[in-house]
Each structure stands twice: as C-alpha cells, then as structure tokens.
Amino acid sequence: MRFLATTSFRCDFGIAFDIDGVILRGPVPIGGSPQALRRLYGNSGELKVPYLFLTNGGGIPETKRAKELSELLGVNIMPSQVVQGHSPFRNLLKKFENEFIIATGKGDPALVMSEYGFKKVLSVEEYASYFENIDPVFQYKRWKTTPISDMKTPSMPRCDVSSDRIKAAFVVSDPVDWGRDIQVLCDVLRSGNLPGDANRSQPPLYFAADDLEYQAAFPTKRLGLGAFRTALESIFNRINPKSLEYVSYGKPNPFVFKNAEAILRQLQSSSCLDHSENNGMSESHPFRTLYMIGDNPSVDIKGAQQTGHPWFSILTRTGVFRGNDNDAEFPADLVVDTVEEAVDFILKRECIS
Ligand SMILES: [Mg+2]
C-alpha cells in the first residue's frame, strides 16, 4: 500500500482571476498578488490548484502575455492559463482562415490573429496606409507612426487591398487612434469593400469585449472597448441606413465562463496533484466550486452570477469597485479588500491552507 501526501487533497475547485484592477494596475502587481499566486503551487513549483487569468484585455498573443505575467508575478504561467478577450476569435478560424480580414487595437492585433491561424490579416493601421488621405487629420497627429516597411505583419499570402474584399473586421483590444479607426471601419463596414464603394451588405464585425470602463494605471476609471463600440455604432447608425451589426465577446458573456470551466478542467487533469486514486493516471471530475475574483461588478460579478453553478463571485476593492459594503446592482458572494485576502479565504474554505 502506498500513501501519498496528496491523498487528502482533491482539486475539485478552481480559480479565475481578472487581471486589471485585481492582479495588476498598469504593469504593477497589486493586492499582494505575487504572494497569493505562489500559494497555488507546491514546494517544487508544481501547480496545486487549477487557475487561470480571465481578462477582457489583450492585444498580444497568449504566449507572450504568459511570459510577461510570469516575470511580473514570479510564478510559471502557461499560455493555456491566459484567456484574453480575443481568445475566442480562434473559434472563427474555420470561417475566415483564408479570407481577407482586418484587425485593430493596441499592441499587435494582426500578430494575435495570425498566431490563431488566420492567413490574410492586416492591421487597420497598415490597411489605412494604402489609402492616401483616408484620415483627413493625419498630418496633425504628432505621435510617432510606424513606417509600413517596419510593420510586423507576419509573413502571409499578400492581401491586395485594391481587389480583395474584406470578409470581417475584428476589434482585438482597445483602439489607439479612435478617429482613424472609426473612419476606416465606417468606410469598410458601409461598403463591404473599398472605402467609398457603393453600399453593400456589412461584413461581420467582432469585438473582443464590451467593457464601458476599466481600471488602468490612472487613479480613476478609463474608457474601454465598450466605449469605442458605442462611439462607432452611434456614428455608423447616423451615416448608414441600416444599423450596425456586431458580436461582442468577453465577460460578462456566460460563454466566456463556460469556456473558462472547460480550460480549468483540462488544467485539473493535466497539472494537479489529484492522481492518488488512479495510479498516477489523471482523471477530471466536476468542479464543486469555481471562484471568479474580479474588481468590476458589471463585468466579473454579473458574468459569474449569470452563468450560475459552480461559480462563486469575489469582488475586490483594488479596482473599479471601491465601496464599503457590496455593489448594489450586482452584489458579489463575497467582498474583500485584496486578491490576497480572496485566495486566503478560498484556501481556508477548501481546507488546504
Ligand atoms: Mg478588472
């Protein structure tokens, strides 16, 4: 008979951490996040509790984000543990793999899409650069722009912007140049083709998230992707006879939480210590509880509650929410000051502290 120290431990729970306003503010760890995460690993650095990051942010490939987070937080984070707003765009590969698409947002939106396997993608920045004066105030923009020749568009079959029809537009992360992007997206979405062409049906438009506001490095909330969507939609609907059609991903969409549960189950069976009863063979079993730790009641808490069992919502006071009590509209199952306090609560409740 063999006794394992881990026999009593069943990882029938998992954790999803929001990033902005919970783990980081800008690039700075907050709320004791490095210490809190370290408690989810065993002595030799193995993952003890299945957890992932569930953020509406993005703009860089999951592989790169996992590396950045590992360095900032001092633990080894795998790319599969990073679920960003745009991660579900992967599921649209079948539809658009070989079609001409455009992508916008901070960071490297075309690289993100090409890492998912999309073969003909241009950033809106690069697409716009083929049309002289498409942005009428371009010459007044004093920030540094990237010469087309230096753009990091990954090698791919070249797109011919003068003849290829755009089959879809993706807003991957917060756009940097709202004015140019609204202009170019209105052009493309109205014509389904070259700017100024006759009206045709609108190509599909996808947003990675729909947060109106979020907590970044500035002390008060900043306008998010949902604010950009509102601006684009409002302008488009004024200049086009048909209303804008679009699909938004990201929290609070229950789809995101169901997808997170599926990923946590894979982590549970591949990484956790619960192998004692199967001679080392791993087996996943249903989660009793999944904890969502977030700072935004209308995004993190609303999403967990709408999804229902097995989600349990924990609201921190380090980001969007700063109240003394609980949020009035979307009250969380638990309110704590910091993510460290949240992890402490979870580990005590699950009897593994
Ligand atoms: Mg947040």
Residues whose N, C-alpha, C, O or C-beta is under 5 A from the ligand:
A	BS01	MG	D18 D20 G21 D295 N296
